[in-house]
Amino acid sequence: QVQLVESGGGLVQAGGSLRLSCAASGRTFSSYAVGWFRQAPGKEREFVARISWSGGRTSYADSVKGRFTISRDNAKNTVYLRMNSLKPDDTAVYSCAASTSYSGSDYGNYDYWGQGTQVTVSS
């Protein structure tokens, strides 16, 4: 079992940057693929980015491609989401999820979830 804790959210102006962290407990975090998802008020949760257990494969939602970068440091049991050129539409609660058996973009297939961190982008 793994526990996930997100951090790094906050209030930023449009065009600014933030780096979110997803810190995991447990010694086998390197066995987990990790995804980032977000949910804005009144909207469904949506896929943002994902990374394979080794970090060798990543993919992004079209809406963030070229602006966001997902990475991981398995020695630190942490996955990062670097967000540049932020837009007001990026405002949401961002959550990370982990799974040893799934690495896609469907949040329902992940096994473990964090509580989320709020990102607010002002215009």
C-alpha positions as CSV (number, residue, x, y, z in Angstrom):
1,Q,0.0,0.0,0.0
2,V,1.1,3.5,-0.7
3,Q,0.0,6.9,0.7
4,L,0.2,10.0,-1.5
5,V,0.5,13.6,-0.4
6,E,0.4,16.5,-2.9
7,S,1.9,19.9,-2.2
8,G,3.0,23.0,-4.1
9,G,-0.3,24.5,-5.1
10,G,-1.2,28.1,-4.6
11,L,-2.3,31.3,-6.2
12,V,-0.4,32.5,-9.2
13,Q,-1.0,35.1,-11.9
14,A,-1.6,34.0,-15.5
15,G,1.6,33.3,-17.2
16,G,3.3,32.2,-14.0
17,S,4.6,28.8,-12.9
18,L,4.2,26.3,-10.2
19,R,5.7,22.9,-9.4
20,L,3.5,20.4,-7.7
21,S,4.9,17.4,-5.8
22,C,3.4,14.1,-5.1
23,A,5.2,12.4,-2.2
24,A,4.7,8.7,-1.6
25,S,5.2,6.6,1.4
26,G,6.5,3.0,1.0
27,R,9.7,1.5,-0.3
28,T,8.3,0.3,-3.6
29,F,7.2,3.5,-5.1
30,S,9.4,2.8,-8.1
31,S,6.9,0.0,-9.0
32,Y,4.0,2.5,-9.4
33,A,3.0,4.4,-12.5
34,V,1.6,7.9,-11.5
35,G,-0.9,10.1,-13.0
36,W,-1.9,13.7,-12.3
37,F,-5.6,14.7,-12.6
38,R,-7.5,17.9,-11.9
39,Q,-11.0,18.9,-11.1
40,A,-12.4,22.4,-11.5
41,P,-15.6,23.5,-9.7
42,G,-18.6,22.1,-11.5
43,K,-16.6,20.1,-13.9
44,E,-15.6,16.4,-14.2
45,R,-12.1,15.2,-13.1
46,E,-9.8,15.2,-16.1
47,F,-6.5,13.7,-17.0
48,V,-3.5,16.0,-17.0
49,A,-0.3,13.8,-17.3
50,R,1.1,10.4,-16.5
51,I,4.5,8.8,-16.1
52,S,5.6,5.2,-16.1
53,W,7.3,3.5,-13.2
54,S,10.8,4.2,-14.5
55,G,10.0,7.7,-15.8
56,G,10.8,6.6,-19.3
57,R,7.3,7.2,-20.7
58,T,5.1,10.2,-20.2
59,S,2.0,11.6,-21.8
60,Y,-0.1,14.7,-21.5
61,A,-3.5,16.0,-22.1
62,D,-3.7,18.2,-25.2
63,S,-4.7,21.2,-23.1
64,V,-1.4,21.1,-21.2
65,K,1.0,19.7,-23.7
66,G,4.1,22.0,-24.1
67,R,3.4,23.8,-20.9
68,F,3.4,21.1,-18.2
69,T,6.2,18.5,-17.5
70,I,5.8,15.4,-15.4
71,S,8.9,13.8,-13.9
72,R,9.9,11.6,-11.0
73,D,12.7,11.0,-8.6
74,N,12.3,7.4,-7.3
75,A,15.1,7.9,-4.8
76,K,12.9,10.6,-3.2
77,N,9.6,8.8,-3.7
78,T,8.3,11.8,-5.4
79,V,6.6,12.7,-8.7
80,Y,6.6,16.3,-9.9
81,L,4.4,18.3,-12.2
82,R,6.0,21.5,-13.5
83,M,3.4,23.9,-14.8
84,N,4.5,26.8,-16.9
85,S,2.5,29.5,-18.7
86,L,-0.4,28.9,-16.5
87,K,-3.9,30.1,-17.6
88,P,-7.0,30.8,-15.6
89,D,-8.5,27.6,-17.1
90,D,-5.9,25.7,-15.2
91,T,-7.5,26.6,-12.0
92,A,-8.5,23.3,-10.2
93,V,-7.7,20.9,-7.5
94,Y,-4.8,18.8,-8.7
95,S,-4.5,15.2,-7.4
96,C,-2.0,12.4,-8.1
97,A,-2.8,8.8,-8.3
98,A,-0.7,5.6,-8.4
99,S,-1.0,2.1,-9.6
100,T,1.2,-0.9,-10.1
101,S,-1.0,-2.4,-12.8
102,Y,-2.4,0.6,-14.7
103,S,-0.7,3.6,-16.3
104,G,-3.3,5.1,-18.5
105,S,-5.5,8.2,-18.4
106,D,-8.6,6.8,-16.7
107,Y,-8.6,7.9,-13.1
108,G,-11.0,5.1,-12.1
109,N,-8.3,2.5,-12.8
110,Y,-5.7,3.9,-10.3
111,D,-5.5,2.3,-6.9
112,Y,-4.3,5.1,-4.7
113,W,-5.1,8.7,-4.5
114,G,-3.9,11.8,-2.7
115,Q,-6.1,14.5,-1.2
116,G,-5.2,17.1,-3.8
117,T,-3.8,20.6,-3.8
118,Q,-5.5,23.7,-5.0
119,V,-4.1,25.7,-7.9
120,T,-5.7,29.1,-8.6
121,V,-4.6,31.1,-11.6
122,S,-5.7,34.7,-11.7
123,S,-6.2,36.7,-14.8
